[in-house]
Structures are given as structure tokens and as C-alpha cells.
Amino acid sequence: MMEPIDRRKFLKTNALIGAGAVAGLSSFTPWIHGSSDVSKPALLGGTPIRTTPWPKWPQWDKDRDEELVLKVLRSGVWSRDKVVQEFEAKWAETLGAKRCLTVVNGTNALIAALVQSKIGGGDEVIVSSYTFIATIVAILQTGAMPVFVDSDPDTFQLDATKIEEKVTPRTRAILPVHILGLPADMGKIMDIAQRHDLVVIEDACQAWLAEWNHKKAGTIGHAGCFSFQNSKNLPMGEGGAIVSDDDDFMDRCFSYHSYGFPYGNIGVTNVSAVLAGTKLRLSEYQAAIGLTLLPRLDGETLLRSQNAAYLRGKIEGIPGISPYVLYPEVTRASFHLFPFRYHREAFHGMSREVFLKALQAEGIPCSSGYVPLNDKLYLKDAFESKNYQKMYEAKELDFEAFIAKNQCPETDLLCQQTGVWIFQSLLLGSRQDMDDIANAIQKIQANSAALARHQV
């Protein structure tokens, strides 16, 4: 049997400081009191903390999940019809929204919402800088100019205190992103929007069932956009949705997504196309997948949230680790990703790259996350296009000047030095699985001097 843990010996042996490092010591006993191979980092030849598989994603049970999908496939009705309409009704009901429209993906949900909010050339859209490129691409597709706002490093969200300084007479909208499934500071954002008469379109593409003051993400602004891509918490392979309580706006979105044909109050007396639309219609079998998986979303969201809170408590006392922070008004987060910040100075100067390699070697899938988007060549390409050249003055399209004006140092730190992600599927595991993640981080911390010397 293992001998009892001696607290003083533990602290001395592992050179750890802070009461938080001692919290939950029993969960760390397998490697602290195991063989030398277990206490040695896997990256340096030791035994990994984790060797068993993690929960896979997406999760599909052919006996339980295939009935509706097979029924749709065998029906021969695959284009948008009653199954899509049923999913839209249930998604709107789930969120507490009046209307829902599905589209081919979250990117096009954002584009359609922006276009039908009358955003276009010459307009400015204030947007989160810590996000996936699709958010910015959607703005560029309208001909508008993205205006980047720096991040709140504690929450990983757009820093709402820095929005107002970005407002100009050309600002038409704010596009906050509930990135990682953690809600943005919607109270401040809506206050600013109201003062300056701005449209708020929520990018909730990672925030299914997340809540701000018990109101679902995506239903707080004028419109909300969602993604159902394969990695997402509600996956269809591909797919997206727009939700809003504005009937006229939703009628326009519907018409736009179906070639501009009349719909609702849009062009009711005209049998031909009345808007300059496109084709974004969802298929029936995609909606069937969504309907099949939707009943599980609430329970899976609860499990992710419980495991995230537990894991946060296990790692928050580890020197050099700063877990995510939620705003006080957040009543639920959906945790598409579990984020924390890594501070190399508490790990003997070991780079984040080596930390990630060490964590992966211990059997914990992880990522450094996004890259900065405010200085990349896709922006220059848009500025050099014929349309942008006609819509803006040369000084407005000066790429170097744009970069200088859109500096986001906190986002740069998250992207380049401190941000670490744990994938959402891991949060569907057990408490012991969460202990494995915490044990691996603790093990790397305790051996950071050796890892830093090697800089593998």
C-alpha cells in the first residue's frame, strides 16, 4: 500500500507553492507516489498520466439515432421541407426566440444577418478580435469594414469597456462573439448599442444554450447566429441558424436565403424574386440529425458545465495557470472549449509550445487556439479587391495603417503566448477524467525545470 501523504514532504519534493496547489491532493497520488516512470514527464520518457481513450465526438448510436435520418433518406424528399421546418420551430422554442431560420452554415448565417440588417460598403462593424476567421469574413462579404476590439484576458471575450472608443459616425453594428461557449458582456454591449443606435448581431456559433441573466445567448441582440458544424456541441456535419424576434427581418432573411423569392411580408404581390438573394437552404437529412441530437443537448451542456467547474477548481491553484472567468451575469456557459491561460514564468520559462507538447504526451488533447486576425493577408486581399477600391478612399485601405489602428495586444498574448484549450468532448467524461487533466498539468508544473532545460 502507498504510504500516507506527508504534506510538507509533498510541497518540498515538488517545489509547489500556494494553498491551491495542495487542494485535492488525493487525486494526484497515482503519480506522486507511483514509480519513477510515472513521476517523470511522458515527454521525457516517463509514463503518461492518461492512456485510455477520451469520449469521441460527434457521438452517434445507430440503434438509437438512425431511425429519423433513414426515414428522411428513404423518403426521397431531401431539399428543405417539413423536417427543416420542425427543427427551426424546436430550435426557436429551445432558445425562447420567436423565429428561427436554418442556413447552410454559421458563416452564412452571419452574412445573411448582416446583409438584412442593411450593413454594406462604407459601414463599420465593431467586432471581437479573439474569434474564428468566419466572423470577420462575414463582415468583409458585405463590403463593410471590420473594427477590432481587444479582449478581456480573464474571460477570453471582447472587452466591452473598449468598445465605445471605437465608435465613429460610420459605425452601424456591434458583432460580439460568445467565443468558446462563454457569454460576452452583453449588458455593457447592449447599453452602448442603445446609446449609439447600433445593431447588435450575436455570433453565438459556439454558445448553444449559454445564458446571460437566464436569457439564451443569441436572443439578446437584434439577431443571433449559430453553427452546427461537425465539431460543434450540436452537430449536423454542416449547418447554421439565425434567430430573432423581428418578423420583418426574418422574412427578409428567409427571402434572401431562397434566391430572393417572396416570403411573408416580403414581395407578397410579386411571383418573381424581389430581393437580391442567394441559395442557403438546409437539407432535410441535416435537420434530421439536428432533431435527433437536440434532446441530448441540455443534458450534455449540464455535464460539460459541471465538469468545467470541477476542473477549474482543480487547476486554479496550480502556479502559472489561470482558468477562465465568467462574468457575474452569466447564468450558464456551454463550454465548446475549456480555456485557461499559461504563464511561462511560473514554469521556469518553458514555452507554451513545450507545455502543449508535454500535456499532449501525458494523453491530454489540447490546443493553443486561435491566431490573431487583425493583421493577416486576407484583409489586404479584400482591400485590394475592385469593390473595396471603389467603396473606400485609398487612405482607408492602407493595410499598414489599418494594422496600426487595430492593435489588440491582449488578444495577441492569448493567441501567441498564454491561451490553452481543452476540447469539449473531454468534458463529457467522468470526474476521474477531469482528475487526469489536472494531474497532467500538475505533473508538468512539478517537472517544469527539467522540461524547460530540454525545451523539446
N, C-alpha and C positions, 0 to 999 in steps of 0.2 A: 504493500500500500504506500501511497505517497505520504510523505511526512507533512504535518500541518504547515501552512504558510506562515512564515515569520515576516511581519510587515516591514520591520526595519531592514531585514536581510533583502527583502524584495526590492525596496527602494534603492538600497546600496548597489545591489547586483545589477540592476537595470538602469541606474542613473536617471531615474524619472523623478519629476518634481510635480508638486501640486496635488491637492486632495483629489481632484478629478481623475488623476492617473490611477488612484487606488480604488476608485469606485468599481464595484462589481468584480473584485479580484478573482472570485471563484471561476468566472468564465474564462480566465486566462491561464488557469492551472495546467491545461494539457500541454502547452509548450514551455511554460516556465519551469515546470518540474519534470518535463519529459527528457528524452535523450538529447545529446548534444546536436544530433542531426535536426531535431525539431526546433531547438532554440536558435540554430543557425539559419540565416535567411535563405530561402529557396534560391534566390538569385545568385547566392554564393555557394550553392551546392547542398544546402540543407533540405529538409523535408517540408513540403508545402503544408500550410495550415489546412487547405481545402483541396481534396482530390475527387470528391463526389460531384456529379452534375448539378447545375442550377436549374430552376424551373425554366422551361423553354417558352418562347413567345413567337408567334401567337399560339394560344392553346386551343386545340380542336379535338373534340371527341366524336368520332364518326358515328357512333351509335346514338349519341345524344343530339348532335348538331347538324346532321346532314339532311334530315327529313325535308325541311323547308327549301333548302338550296336545291336538292334534287327535284323537288316538285316544280320549282321555277324553271330549272333547266329542261325538264321533260315537257313543260307546257308550250315551249316554243315562243313564249312572249318574253323577250329578253330586254327590249328597249323600255324606257320609262313608262310605268303603268301603275297598277294598284299597289304593288308591293313597295315601290318607291314612295308612293303617297302615304302608305301606312307607316313607313319608317319616319317620314317627315312629321307626321302627326304625333308619333310617340316621342320623337326627339324634342319637339317643341313642348310637349306635356312634361317630359322629364326635366326640362330646364325651367319651366314656368314661363315660356315665351309664347306670344300669340301666334307667330308664324315661323315656319322653317322651310327652306328651300335647299335641296341637295344639289351638288355640282360634282364635277369630275375629281377635284382635289382641293385642298385647303388654299393653295396658291391662287387658284381661280376664284375661290370664294372671296378672297381679299380683293382681287382685281374687280370682280363684279360689284362688290360693296362700295369700293372707291369710285368706280365709274358712275354708279347710280346714286352716289352722293354728290355728283357733279364736280368731282375732282378732275383736273386736267392740266394742260400746259400753262405754265406761269404760276401755278399754285405751289404752296409749300406744305408738306406734311411732316409734322414732328413725330419722330419715331424712336423706339428703343434701339440702342446700339448693340446690345447683347442679345442676339437672336439668330435664327437661321436666315440664309440669304433670301428665301422666298418672300419674307416680309418686305424687303427693300425692292426686290424685283417687281412686286405688285405695284409699288408706287411708281417705279420707272415705266411700267407698262401703260400707265395713264398719261405719261408726259409730265407729271409733277416732279418737284424737286424734294428729295428726302433731306430732312434736317435732323441730325443725330443728337440724341441726348445721352449723357453719360449715365453710368449705372450706380446704384447703391450696392456696394460690395457685400454688405451683410445679407441682403435679400436676393441678390443677383438680378433685381428688377430695375427698370427705368427709374432714375432718381427724380421724383416728381417735383422736388424743390428746385430743380434746374430747368424746368420746362418754360416758365414764364419769360426768362431772359432770352429764349429762342423765338418768341412770338414776334412776328412782323406784320405789316399790313397785308402781306401776301399769304399769311398762314390761313389755311382752310380747315385743317383737321389734325387731330392727335391720334396716333396709331400705337397704343400701348400693347405690349406683348406679355401675356401671363406665362413667362418662359419657365420651363421645367415643370409646369403644373402648379407654380406658386403664384397666387394673385398679386398683381401690381397694386400700387397705392391709389385705388380708384376714387377714394374720397377727394384727395387733392386734385386728381386729374379732372374729375367732373366739375369741381369748383372753378378751376382755371378755364375749362371749356365754356362754362356758362358765362363767365365774365367777359370772354373774348368772342363769344358766339361761334364756337368751333364745333365741328362734328367729331364725335368720338367713335371710332371703329375698333373694337377689341379683337386683337389676334389671340383667340383662345384655342389655337390649334394644338396646344399641349395641356389644356386645362379643363377637360371634361369633368363636370360635377364639382369643380373647385368653387368656393364661395367667398364673397365679401359681405360681411354683415348678413349672412344667411341668404344672400341673393346670388344666383349662379353666375359665374364668370361667363361673359358673352351676352348677358342680358342687362347690363348696367348702362352701357353706352347706347348710341343710336342703333348700332348693329354689332353682332358678334360673329366671328368666323371660326370654323372648326375643321380639323383634318382627321381622316380615318385611314391614313396610310398604314402600311403593314406593321410598322414598329409601334404605332400609337396604342393607347390604352383601350380604344375601341376601334379595332382594325377591320378594314374591308379589302385590303390589298391597296386600293386607292379610293379616294372619295373625300368629299368635303361638304360643308353646310354653312348657310347663312341664316341667322335668326334675328328677328326684330319684331317690335310691336307696331311698326309703321306700315299700314296696309298699302299705301301708295308706293312707298319704297320697295316693298316686297313684290308688288305687282310688276314694277319696272324690272326688278332683278329676274323675275320669272320670264318676262318677255325677252330680256337680254340673253338669258341662258338658252333660249329656244329660237334663235335666229331673229329675234325682234318681233315675233308674231304677237298679235293682240292677246292680252290676258287681263282678266279682272277689269279694272278701270282704265287700262291702257289700250287705246285704239279699238274700243268695242264696236265702232261702226265701220271698221275697215277690215276687210278679209285678208289683206296683204300685210307684209311686215311694216311695222310702224316705228320701230327703233333700230338703230344700227347695232344689231346684236351679234351673237356668235352661238356656237353649239357646245354646251357644257353639261348635257343631260346625263344623269347617273343611270346605270343599268339595273334591271330587276334583280339579277343574281348578286350584285354588290349589296343592294338593300337587304336581300335575304340574309346575307352574312351578318349585316348590322343588326337586324331584328333578332337573329339567333343569339348573338353575343350580348345584346343590350341588357337582358335581365341579370347578367352576371356582373355588370359594370359597378353597381353600387357596392356589392359585397367585396369585389376586388379593390375598389377605391378605399374602402374602410380598412382592409387588410394592409394595403400599402401605407396608409396614414399611420396605423398603429405600429407597424414595423419601423417606419421612418422615425417616429417619436422615440421608440425604444433604442434604435441605433444611434440617434442623435445623442441620447443620454449616455450611451456607452463611450462615445468618442469625444464628447465636448471637453473632457478634462485632459485629453492627451496633448502634451505640449506641441505647438505648431499646427494644430488642427482647429479650424473654425467652421463648425457646421452652419448650414443655412439658418436664417432668422425669418420668421413670419411677422408681418405687420399685425398689430393687436386686433385689427378689424377682420382678419382672416378667420373665418369660422370653419373652413375646410380647404385643404390643399389636395391636389390629385397625384402629385409626385410621379410625373412622367420620368423624372430623373431625381436622384438624391444627390444634391450638391454640397460640397464643402470646400473650404479654402485651405491650401497647403502653404506653410511658411517655412522656407528652407533654412532660415537662420536657427530654428529650433531643431533642425535635423543635421547639424554640423555642416551646413552649407550644401547639402545634397540637392541636386537639381530636381525639379518636378519630373523631368523625363525619367530619371533613375527611380524616383519614388513610384511612378506609374509602372515601370518595368518590374520593380520589386513587388508591388501589390499584385500585378498580374501573375508573377511567378508563384505567389502564395495561393493562386487559384481564384482570385477575385477579379472578374471582368470590370474594367474601368476605362475612363477616357479623360483627356484634357479638355474636351468640349469644343466650343466654337473658336474661330479665328476672328480678328477684327474685320469689320465690313466697311468701315468709313474711309479706307484708303486703297481699295482694290481696283483692279483694272476694268472690271465690269462697269463701274461708274464712268470711267473715262470713255469706254466704248459707247455708252449711252449718250454722253455729252458730245461725242463726235458724230452721232447719227444726224441724218438730214433733218429729221423732225426737231430734235433739240436745237440744232443750229438755227432753225427758223423761229423757234419759240423763245429763245433766250439771247441776251446780249453776250458778246464774246467774254466779257469780264466775269459773267456769271458761270461760264463753262470752263474757266481756268481751273484745271484739275488740281494743281498745287495749291492754289488759293482756297479751293473747296476743302482740301485736306486740312489746311491750317485752320479754317473756320470751324471744322467739325471734329476737333480733337476730343477724345474721350479717354483720359488717362486711367480711370478706374476700370473701364471695360478692357483696355489694353492689359492691365495687370491680371484680370480674371482670365483673359484668353491666353496670355503668354507666360504667366508665372504661377498663378495661385489656384485657378479653378480646377476642380476634380469632380467627375460624375461617376455615380454608381447607377447602373441601368435599372429601369422599373421592374423588369421581370424578377430580379433578385429580391425585391420587396414582397414578392408573393410567396416567399419561403417561410420557414419557421423562425422562432426566437433563436434557436441554436444556429441557424443560418446567419442571423444578424450578429451573433456572437463570433462567428467565423470571420466576418468582415472586420469587426472591432479588434479581434485578436491579431489579425494580419497587420492592421495599422499599428497596433501597439508593438508587435514584434519588430516591425520595420523601425519604429521610433527607438526602441531599445538597442537596435543594432545599426543605427544611422551612422555612427562614426566609421564602422567598418565599411558600410556601403558607400559612404562619401569618399573614403580613401580609394576605393576601386573605381567609382564613377563608371560603372559598367555601361 
